[in-house]
Amino acid sequence: MHRYRTHTCGELRKEHVDQTVKVSGWINSVRDHGGVIFIDLRDHYGLTQVVIDPSRPFYKGIEHWRVETTICFTGNVVARVPETVNPKLATGDIEIVADEMEILGESNVIPFLVAKDEECNETLRLQYRFLDLRRQSLHSNLILRSNVIARMRELMVANGFMEMQTPILTSSSPEGARDYLVPSRVHPGHFYALPQAPQQFKQLLMTSGFDRYFQIAPCFRDEDARADRSPGEFYQLDMEMAFATQDDVFEVNEDVLHKLFTEFSDKKVDDLPFVRVPFLEAMDKYGTDKPDLRNPLILQDCSEIFRDCGFKAFAGVVASGGVVKTIAAKGCADRSRKFFDDMIVFAQSVGAKGLGYLRWIDGEVQSPIAKFLSEDEIARLKELGQVGDGDVMFFIADKARTATEIGAAVRNELGVRLELIADDVFRFCWIVDFPMYELDDEGKVEFSHNPFSMPQGGMDDLLNKDPLDILAYQYDIVCNGVELSSGAVRNHSPELMVKAFEIAGYDKSVVEAKFPALYRAFQYGAPPHAGIAPGVDRIVMLLANEPNIREVIAFPMNQKAQDLLMGAPGQVEHKQLRELHLEIKLPKKVEQEMGEQA
């Protein structure tokens, strides 16, 4: 017999009755039924009920046991009587009558309940992550993650891709986010950087003659946390294809994503091919380039209707170059006054000066702003919104960019409050035709998305078009309002590359210095190539129906990019700094705080 177990805690069934078995696991719960003790023993695979009779010599020690103690039982499998069968458990038809017991690891008093998924302070959860991971929901999420990644690999190989690994220690490059820098011991004053993505390496693999590459790639970015973004590091299904067009990338990704979301969820998944929405259309209709298509509400521009109206607040915005955006919502005109007041408060919380509205009830228009509008203006608004009795139109007036951002937030909030967003579907879309460039806050031209992208009109567009009118072969894949990935057809021409960076304010020397390998490789017969990298963490988050990405990562950082379990980031010894030729110069405020703590 095996030292610790003949069977797992999720394995025993009726066919094992009368067998002598050994099981090991954690005490999930202890129940005393008139002297007979019932223990639910838990391991990775499930739960098994163990029965301990008072006549057993180890019975007296039970009072010292705590939940989460690791224990081993040897005993006979017996069938439960019909009235005690537990249909909720896979092992619910049987139980083990214990003959022997061995404690393998005693537990201290646990800081929070493990057997029940109750609310718990997140800081405590992260400090005791090894306990948190024993909880059923989180444990199941990590099993799901493992299975999803395994299936990803199968699907990528089936699509003709070869898995390869790229370096973790590399050079710093301007790719949008802040780098994590690693000082070199043997090259004083020089630094490696952890890769924000394997972007350059996978392009180099295409120039090296490989045709289809993928890896489950770790990426590192020094950026703030969000519900759908982990600070520090994340994983992506990174891929690149040689001699490929945008449509080729879409075909592979639609195949992989459709299969993953169909196989690992009971929710309905959009039919193939996924909808394609041009960037400008997405911004105009949804106010965002990651729209949740489960929400039927859209934004519409009604600036011209308000241009000469009697409502000076809106007319003044239009006259000064701003816009008025409207959202038509069906069947909510009978909502309480509090509903509308709460929506105004919400709009103000996301930067709006206010939120106007018109509601049609019994053939009449009711609104604080209705008296400032003519019958013709109200009729034109009604026609634009395709509204009637029982419907409402909401209005946001501001500078174009601000109104769009606020409109996106109001649209999402209305979708939630009006219960318009179905929870049983996955709605996908491709956002395409991104502008190659945009203006920064100082009016300077900069890359809007990915500096390695191919302009749709090639060199002719770069030479002859206004940079803000140049479109790129850049694309995002979005699911239920969550951006899963960005990708692009790559700019594989050294001349195009130099010109594209020149427009963004970087001369040829910067290209040669910052991207020496790509620039050199492109001069030796680079093939057209394209790629993308869907985020593994976000995919699993959606499949697990979790609102926060930390619920699908084994050992996540908190929102301040701290690992509370391992104590990172932490201080290091002066000897280590000396070896790396580093000297720490802290901000005065931090020095004062550390002095006070000392």
C-alpha positions in Angstrom: 0.0 0.0 0.0 1.2 3.5 -0.8 2.8 5.5 2.0 0.1 8.3 1.8 -2.8 7.2 -0.4 -4.3 4.5 -2.6 -7.0 6.9 -3.8 -7.7 10.6 -4.0 -10.5 12.3 -2.1 -12.5 12.7 -5.2 -12.1 9.1 -6.6 -14.1 6.6 -4.5 -17.4 5.3 -5.7 -19.9 2.5 -5.0 -17.7 0.0 -6.8 -15.0 0.6 -4.1 -17.3 -0.6 -1.3 -15.6 -3.3 1.0 -12.1 -2.2 -0.1 -9.4 -1.1 2.3 -8.1 2.3 1.2 -5.8 5.0 2.3 -6.6 8.7 1.7 -4.7 11.9 2.7 -5.8 15.5 2.7 -6.9 18.6 4.7 -9.6 18.6 7.3 -12.4 20.6 5.6 -14.9 20.2 8.5 -15.5 18.2 11.6 -19.0 17.2 12.9 -19.8 15.3 16.1 -23.0 13.3 15.8 -23.6 11.8 19.3 -20.0 10.6 19.8 -19.4 9.5 16.2 -17.1 12.0 14.4 -17.6 12.8 10.7 -14.8 14.5 8.9 -14.9 15.9 5.4 -11.4 15.3 4.0 -10.3 17.5 1.1 -7.6 17.3 -1.5 -7.1 18.7 -5.0 -9.6 16.3 -6.4 -12.6 16.6 -4.1 -14.1 15.6 -0.7 -14.5 12.3 1.0 -16.4 11.7 4.3 -14.5 9.8 6.9 -16.3 8.3 9.9 -14.4 7.8 13.3 -16.0 5.5 15.9 -15.4 6.4 19.6 -13.8 2.9 20.1 -10.8 3.8 17.9 -7.6 4.5 20.0 -7.0 7.8 18.1 -10.5 9.1 18.9 -9.4 11.0 22.0 -7.0 13.1 20.1 -9.7 14.6 17.9 -10.4 17.4 20.2 -7.0 18.8 19.4 -7.4 18.8 15.7 -8.0 22.0 13.8 -9.5 22.5 10.3 -6.8 22.6 7.6 -4.7 20.1 9.5 -3.2 17.6 7.0 -4.1 14.0 7.9 -4.0 10.4 6.6 -6.7 7.8 7.1 -6.7 4.1 6.4 -10.1 2.3 6.5 -12.8 0.4 4.8 -15.2 1.9 2.2 -18.8 1.4 3.0 -22.0 2.5 1.3 -24.0 5.3 2.9 -27.6 4.5 3.9 -30.0 6.0 1.5 -31.1 8.9 3.8 -27.4 10.0 4.2 -26.4 10.0 0.5 -25.0 13.4 -0.5 -25.9 14.0 -4.2 -23.9 17.2 -4.2 -20.6 15.2 -3.9 -19.1 12.9 -6.5 -18.2 10.6 -3.5 -21.6 11.1 -1.8 -22.6 7.5 -2.1 -19.8 6.2 0.1 -17.8 7.0 3.3 -14.6 5.6 4.9 -14.8 4.0 8.3 -11.4 4.8 9.7 -9.1 2.1 11.2 -5.9 4.1 11.4 -5.0 7.8 11.4 -1.7 9.7 11.0 -1.3 13.5 11.4 1.0 14.7 8.6 1.0 18.4 9.3 -0.8 20.3 12.1 -2.5 23.6 11.3 -2.5 26.8 13.5 -5.7 28.7 13.8 -6.5 29.9 10.3 -6.9 33.7 9.8 -10.0 33.2 7.6 -12.4 30.5 6.6 -11.2 28.2 3.8 -14.1 25.8 3.6 -16.5 28.6 2.8 -16.0 31.2 0.1 -16.9 34.1 2.4 -15.9 37.8 1.9 -12.5 38.4 3.3 -10.1 41.4 3.4 -8.0 41.3 0.3 -4.8 42.2 2.1 -5.2 39.2 4.4 -6.0 37.0 1.4 -2.8 38.0 -0.4 -0.7 37.6 2.8 -2.0 34.1 3.2 -2.3 33.3 -0.5 -1.4 29.6 0.1 -4.5 29.3 2.2 -6.6 31.4 -0.1 -5.7 29.0 -3.0 -7.3 26.2 -1.0 -10.7 27.9 -1.3 -12.9 26.1 -3.8 -13.7 29.0 -6.1 -10.1 30.2 -6.4 -8.8 26.6 -6.7 -11.2 25.9 -9.5 -10.1 29.1 -11.3 -6.5 27.9 -11.3 -7.5 24.5 -12.6 -9.5 26.3 -15.4 -6.5 28.4 -16.2 -4.3 25.3 -16.5 -6.8 23.6 -18.8 -7.3 26.7 -20.9 -3.5 27.1 -21.5 -3.2 23.4 -22.3 -5.9 23.8 -24.9 -4.4 26.9 -26.3 -1.2 25.0 -27.0 -3.2 22.2 -28.8 -5.0 24.7 -31.0 -2.0 26.6 -31.9 -0.1 23.5 -32.9 -3.1 22.4 -34.9 -3.0 25.7 -36.8 0.6 25.1 -37.8 2.4 27.1 -35.1 5.7 26.2 -33.4 6.2 27.1 -29.7 9.4 29.0 -29.1 10.9 30.9 -26.1 12.3 34.4 -26.2 14.6 36.2 -23.8 13.5 37.6 -20.4 16.6 39.8 -20.0 16.6 42.2 -23.0 17.1 45.9 -23.8 14.9 48.8 -22.9 12.8 50.2 -25.8 10.1 52.9 -26.0 7.0 50.7 -26.3 4.5 52.7 -24.3 4.7 51.6 -20.7 7.6 51.9 -18.2 10.2 49.2 -18.2 11.4 47.1 -15.3 15.1 47.7 -15.3 17.7 45.1 -14.2 21.2 46.4 -13.5 24.2 44.6 -14.9 27.0 43.5 -12.5 29.6 42.9 -15.2 28.7 46.0 -17.2 28.7 48.9 -14.7 26.1 51.6 -15.5 24.3 49.4 -18.0 20.8 47.9 -17.6 18.8 45.1 -19.0 15.0 45.5 -19.2 12.3 42.8 -18.7 10.3 42.6 -21.9 7.0 44.5 -22.1 6.2 41.9 -24.8 8.3 39.7 -27.1 7.5 42.1 -29.9 10.9 42.5 -31.5 12.0 38.9 -30.9 8.9 37.4 -32.6 9.4 39.7 -35.6 13.0 38.7 -35.8 11.9 35.0 -35.8 9.9 35.8 -38.9 12.9 37.3 -40.6 14.9 34.2 -39.6 12.8 32.0 -41.7 10.3 30.6 -39.2 6.7 30.7 -40.5 4.4 30.5 -37.5 5.6 31.2 -33.9 3.7 31.2 -30.6 4.5 31.1 -26.9 2.6 31.6 -23.6 4.7 34.7 -22.9 5.3 36.5 -19.6 5.3 40.3 -20.1 6.4 42.9 -17.6 5.2 46.5 -17.4 5.6 49.0 -14.6 2.0 50.3 -14.7 -0.9 50.8 -12.3 -3.4 48.1 -11.6 -6.9 47.9 -12.8 -9.6 45.3 -12.4 -8.7 43.7 -15.7 -4.9 44.5 -15.5 -2.4 43.1 -13.1 0.5 45.4 -12.2 4.0 44.2 -12.9 3.5 41.0 -15.0 1.0 39.2 -17.1 0.8 36.4 -19.6 -0.3 36.5 -23.2 -0.8 34.0 -26.1 1.9 35.6 -28.2 1.9 34.7 -31.9 3.4 35.9 -35.2 2.8 34.7 -38.8 5.1 35.2 -41.9 3.6 36.1 -45.3 0.4 36.9 -43.6 -2.4 39.5 -44.0 -4.7 40.9 -41.4 -7.4 38.4 -42.5 -5.0 35.5 -41.9 -4.5 36.7 -38.3 -8.2 37.1 -37.8 -8.9 33.6 -39.1 -6.5 31.9 -36.7 -7.6 33.9 -33.7 -11.3 33.5 -34.4 -10.7 29.7 -34.5 -8.8 29.6 -31.3 -11.0 32.0 -29.3 -14.3 30.6 -30.5 -13.2 27.1 -29.5 -11.9 28.2 -26.1 -15.0 30.2 -25.2 -17.3 27.5 -26.4 -15.5 24.6 -24.7 -14.9 26.2 -21.4 -18.2 28.0 -20.8 -21.9 27.4 -21.1 -22.5 30.9 -22.4 -23.5 31.6 -26.0 -20.6 32.7 -28.2 -20.9 34.9 -31.3 -20.9 33.0 -34.6 -17.9 33.3 -36.9 -16.7 35.6 -38.4 -16.6 38.1 -35.6 -18.0 41.6 -36.3 -15.5 44.2 -37.5 -15.9 47.8 -36.3 -13.7 50.6 -37.7 -12.1 52.6 -34.9 -13.8 55.9 -35.8 -17.2 54.2 -35.8 -16.5 52.6 -32.4 -15.7 56.0 -30.9 -18.7 57.6 -32.5 -21.3 55.0 -31.5 -19.8 53.7 -28.3 -17.4 56.3 -27.1 -14.6 53.7 -26.7 -12.5 51.4 -28.7 -13.4 48.5 -26.5 -17.2 48.5 -26.7 -19.4 46.0 -24.8 -21.7 44.9 -27.7 -24.1 43.2 -25.2 -25.3 46.8 -24.5 -27.7 47.9 -27.3 -27.4 51.6 -26.4 -25.4 53.8 -28.8 -24.2 57.4 -28.8 -25.4 59.8 -31.5 -24.4 63.3 -32.3 -27.2 65.9 -32.0 -25.0 69.0 -32.0 -26.7 70.7 -35.0 -30.1 70.4 -33.4 -28.9 72.3 -30.4 -26.8 74.9 -32.3 -29.4 77.6 -32.4 -31.8 76.4 -29.7 -33.0 78.4 -26.7 -31.1 76.2 -24.2 -28.0 78.4 -23.9 -25.9 75.8 -22.0 -26.0 73.4 -24.9 -26.0 76.1 -27.7 -23.0 77.7 -26.1 -21.0 74.4 -26.1 -21.7 73.9 -29.8 -20.9 77.5 -30.6 -17.5 77.1 -28.9 -16.6 74.0 -31.0 -18.0 71.4 -28.6 -20.6 68.7 -29.3 -23.8 67.4 -27.8 -24.1 63.6 -27.6 -27.3 61.7 -26.9 -28.2 58.2 -25.8 -31.8 57.0 -26.5 -33.0 54.4 -24.0 -36.2 52.5 -24.6 -39.0 51.9 -22.0 -37.5 53.7 -19.0 -39.5 56.9 -19.0 -41.6 55.7 -16.0 -38.5 55.4 -13.8 -38.6 57.3 -10.5 -37.2 60.8 -10.2 -34.4 59.3 -8.1 -33.3 57.2 -11.1 -32.7 60.3 -13.1 -31.1 62.2 -10.2 -28.8 59.3 -9.6 -27.8 59.2 -13.3 -27.0 63.0 -13.1 -24.8 62.3 -10.1 -23.1 59.5 -11.9 -22.4 61.6 -14.9 -20.9 64.3 -12.7 -18.7 61.7 -11.0 -17.1 60.9 -14.4 -16.5 64.6 -15.3 -19.8 65.8 -16.8 -21.1 69.3 -15.8 -24.6 67.7 -15.8 -26.8 65.2 -17.7 -29.8 66.5 -19.7 -32.7 64.3 -20.6 -36.1 64.3 -22.3 -38.7 61.7 -21.5 -41.9 61.0 -23.5 -44.9 60.0 -21.3 -48.5 59.8 -22.6 -47.7 61.9 -25.6 -46.0 64.7 -23.7 -42.3 65.6 -23.2 -41.2 66.0 -19.6 -37.9 67.5 -18.8 -36.3 70.5 -17.1 -34.9 71.5 -20.5 -38.0 70.9 -22.6 -39.3 74.5 -22.2 -36.1 75.8 -23.9 -36.7 73.7 -27.0 -39.1 74.3 -29.9 -41.5 71.7 -31.2 -39.4 71.3 -34.3 -36.2 70.7 -32.3 -38.0 68.2 -30.1 -39.4 66.5 -33.2 -35.9 66.3 -34.8 -34.5 64.8 -31.6 -37.3 62.2 -31.5 -36.7 61.2 -35.1 -32.9 61.0 -34.5 -33.3 58.7 -31.4 -36.2 56.7 -32.9 -38.1 57.2 -29.6 -41.7 57.3 -28.6 -44.0 57.0 -25.6 -42.1 55.5 -22.6 -38.6 56.3 -24.0 -35.9 58.7 -22.8 -33.1 60.6 -24.5 -30.0 61.6 -22.4 -27.7 64.4 -23.4 -24.0 65.2 -22.7 -22.5 68.5 -23.9 -18.8 69.2 -23.8 -15.6 69.3 -25.8 -15.7 66.5 -28.3 -13.2 64.2 -26.6 -14.6 64.8 -23.1 -18.2 64.3 -24.3 -17.2 61.0 -25.9 -15.5 59.7 -22.8 -18.4 60.7 -20.5 -20.9 59.3 -23.0 -19.1 55.9 -22.9 -19.3 55.8 -19.1 -23.0 56.9 -19.1 -23.8 54.3 -21.8 -22.2 51.5 -19.7 -23.9 52.7 -16.5 -27.3 52.9 -18.2 -26.8 49.4 -19.6 -26.2 48.1 -16.1 -29.0 50.1 -14.3 -31.6 49.2 -17.0 -30.5 45.6 -16.9 -29.8 45.5 -20.7 -26.5 43.6 -20.5 -27.0 39.8 -20.8 -24.8 37.7 -18.6 -25.1 34.5 -20.7 -23.3 35.6 -23.9 -19.8 36.4 -25.1 -20.0 39.2 -27.7 -16.8 39.6 -29.8 -15.7 42.3 -32.2 -12.6 43.4 -34.0 -11.7 47.0 -33.9 -9.9 47.9 -37.1 -8.5 50.8 -39.1 -6.8 52.6 -36.1 -5.2 55.9 -36.9 -1.4 55.6 -37.2 -0.8 58.8 -35.3 -2.5 61.1 -32.8 -1.7 64.4 -31.0 -0.3 64.3 -27.5 -1.4 66.9 -24.9 1.1 69.4 -26.2 -0.1 69.0 -29.8 2.9 66.9 -30.9 2.4 64.0 -33.3 3.0 60.6 -31.7 2.2 57.0 -32.5 -1.4 56.2 -31.4 -1.1 52.4 -31.0 1.9 50.4 -32.1 5.0 51.9 -33.7 5.8 48.7 -35.6 2.6 48.8 -37.6 2.2 49.0 -41.4 0.5 52.2 -42.7 -2.4 51.1 -45.0 -1.2 53.3 -47.8 2.5 52.4 -47.4 5.2 55.0 -48.2 2.8 57.0 -50.3 0.6 57.8 -47.3 3.6 58.6 -45.1 4.9 61.1 -47.7 1.7 62.7 -48.8 -1.0 62.4 -46.2 -1.7 64.5 -43.1 -0.3 62.2 -40.4 -3.6 62.3 -38.5 -5.4 60.9 -41.6 -3.1 57.9 -42.0 -4.7 54.6 -41.1 -2.7 51.6 -40.0 -3.2 47.8 -40.2 -3.8 47.7 -36.5 -6.5 45.8 -34.8 -7.9 44.9 -31.3 -10.0 41.9 -30.3 -12.6 42.8 -27.7 -15.0 40.6 -25.8 -17.8 42.0 -23.6 -16.1 45.3 -23.3 -12.7 43.8 -22.3 -9.8 44.3 -24.7 -8.2 40.9 -25.1 -5.4 41.9 -27.4 -3.9 44.4 -29.8 -2.1 43.4 -32.9 -0.9 44.6 -36.3 0.5 43.9 -39.7 4.1 44.8 -39.2 6.1 47.4 -41.0 8.9 45.2 -42.4 10.6 47.8 -44.6 13.6 49.7 -43.2 12.7 52.8 -45.3 9.1 52.8 -44.1 10.2 52.2 -40.6 12.6 55.2 -40.6 9.9 57.5 -42.2 7.2 56.3 -39.8 9.4 57.1 -36.8 10.5 60.4 -38.3 6.9 61.6 -38.5 6.6 60.8 -34.7 9.7 62.9 -34.0 12.4 60.2 -34.0 15.3 60.6 -36.5 17.1 57.6 -38.1 19.8 57.5 -35.4 17.1 56.8 -32.8 15.7 54.0 -34.8 19.2 52.5 -35.2 20.0 52.9 -31.5 16.7 51.7 -30.1 15.8 49.0 -32.5 19.2 47.9 -33.9 18.3 44.2 -34.5 15.0 44.9 -36.3 16.5 47.7 -38.4 19.4 45.5 -39.4 17.2 42.4 -40.0 14.8 44.3 -42.3 17.7 45.0 -44.7 18.2 41.3 -45.4 15.0 40.3 -47.0 12.3 40.5 -44.4 9.0 38.8 -45.2 5.6 40.6 -44.7 4.4 39.4 -41.3 1.6 40.1 -38.8 0.7 39.1 -35.3 -1.3 39.5 -32.1 -1.1 38.4 -28.5 -4.4 37.7 -26.6 -4.1 38.1 -22.9 -4.3 34.8 -21.0 -5.3 36.4 -17.7 -8.2 38.3 -19.2 -9.4 35.3 -21.2 -9.5 33.2 -18.0 -11.1 36.0 -16.1 -14.0 36.1 -18.6 -14.4 32.3 -18.7 -14.4 32.2 -14.9 -16.9 35.0 -14.8 -14.7 36.9 -12.3 -14.8 40.7 -12.0 -11.1 41.0 -11.0 -8.1 39.5 -12.7 -6.4 38.7 -9.4 -9.0 35.9 -9.0 -7.4 33.9 -11.8 -3.7 34.5 -11.0 -2.0 32.2 -8.5 0.2 34.7 -6.8 -0.9 38.3 -7.8 0.4 41.6 -6.6 -2.0 44.1 -4.9 -3.0 47.4 -6.5 0.2 49.0 -5.2 2.3 46.4 -7.1 3.3 44.7 -3.9 3.7 41.0 -3.3 2.4 40.7 0.2 3.2 37.0 0.5 6.9 37.2 -0.4 7.4 40.8 0.8 8.4 42.3 -2.6 9.6 44.8 -3.5 12.0 44.8 -0.5 15.3 46.3 0.5 18.6 44.6 -0.3 21.9 44.5 1.5 24.5 47.2 0.8 26.8 44.5 -0.5 24.4 43.6 -3.3 24.2 47.3 -4.3 28.0 47.5 -4.3 28.3 44.5 -6.6 25.8 46.2 -9.0 27.6 49.6 -8.8 24.4 51.2 -7.5 23.8 53.9 -5.0 20.3 54.6 -3.7 19.1 58.2 -3.6 15.7 58.3 -2.0 13.2 61.2 -2.3 13.3 63.4 0.9 9.8 62.5 1.8 10.6 58.7 1.7 13.8 59.3 3.7 11.7 61.1 6.4 9.1 58.4 6.5 11.8 55.7 6.9 13.5 57.7 9.6 10.3 58.0 11.5 9.7 54.3 11.2 13.2 53.5 12.5 
